Amino acid sequence: MRNLGRTISKRPASDAAKRKLWVVISLVLLASLVLGGTASASSVSERIKPQPGVLIVAVGEETPASEAGLARGDILLAIDGDMVNTAAELQHVILMRDPGDT
């Protein structure tokens, strides 16, 4: 049996690792707000025509997303050819990359 665990480093996390964590946390919070808000997910889906991709509702200043040119209102369709249609798919694609990947 192979050990898949990783040693936790005592070194401070790199800026890239912190940004990756920030993106993932932001996605989880956004998903919680959308799904836990006053409107139910079904009532929202009845009023909005489904489209492919993930709508970007906010981009923090001086973040990797802003440096890449992403802006509020953009629709993210894929990352490196991996299609994303939900926040969960986007989170998965981001987590499969190493900090600093471009």
N, C-alpha and C positions, 0 to 999 in steps of 0.2 A: 504494500500500500504506500502510495506517495504522499508525503506531507505537503499540503497546499498552503499551510500557514505562512505568514510573513513576520519577520522580526520587526518590532516597532523601534524605529530609530529614536535616539535621544537628541539628535540634531534637530534644529528648528526646520520646519517645512519650508520648501522653496516658495517663491512668489507664485510660480506656475501651479504648484500643488494647492496653495491657498485659493487661487482663482478658480481652480477646478472644483474645489469644495464649495466655494461661493456659488458657482453656477448650479451645482447639484442642489444645494440647500434652497436657492431661489426657485428652482423648478418645483421642488417638493412643496414649498410654501405657496407658490402660485396654484398648483394643482389643488391644494387644500382650500384655498380661497374660492376657486371656481366651483369645486364640488361641495364645499361646506357653506356657501353663501346663502342668501335668502331665496334665490331662485333655484329650483331643482334642476339637475342636469337635464332631465327630460323636457322641462318647459323651455329651457334655453335652446335645446336642439330642435324643438318644434319651430322656433322663430328664426333660426340661423340655418342657411343652406350649407351642408357640409362641403368643405373644400379640402384638398390634400394639403399637407404641411402643418406647421406649428406657427401660430400667430405670435409675433414678438410684441409684448405689451409694454415693455420698458427695457432700457439699456442703461446700465450704470456708467457714469463718467470714468474714463481711464481704466476700463476693463478690457479683457481680450475681445469681447464682443464689439465694443465701440472701436477698438483699434482695427478690427477686421472690417469695419464699415457697416455693421448692422445697426438698424435704427428702429424706433417704435413704428409699428405698422407693417414692417417687413414680414413676409411669410417664408419660413425656413422649410425647404422641401427635402433636402438631403445634406448629409455631411460625408464627404469623401465617397459619394455614391450610395451610401446607406440611407434609404428613404426613411423619413420621420413624419408621422401623422398624429402622434400624441406626445404629451409631455413625458410619459413613461418611455416611449421609444427614443426620444431625444436624450433623456437621462442615460439610457442604456448605451447609446452610441458614444456619448461623452465619457462614460465610465470605462469603456473599452480602450480608450486612448491613454497614453502616458502624458503627464504634465509636460508642457512645452511642445507637444506635437503640433504641427501646422497642417 
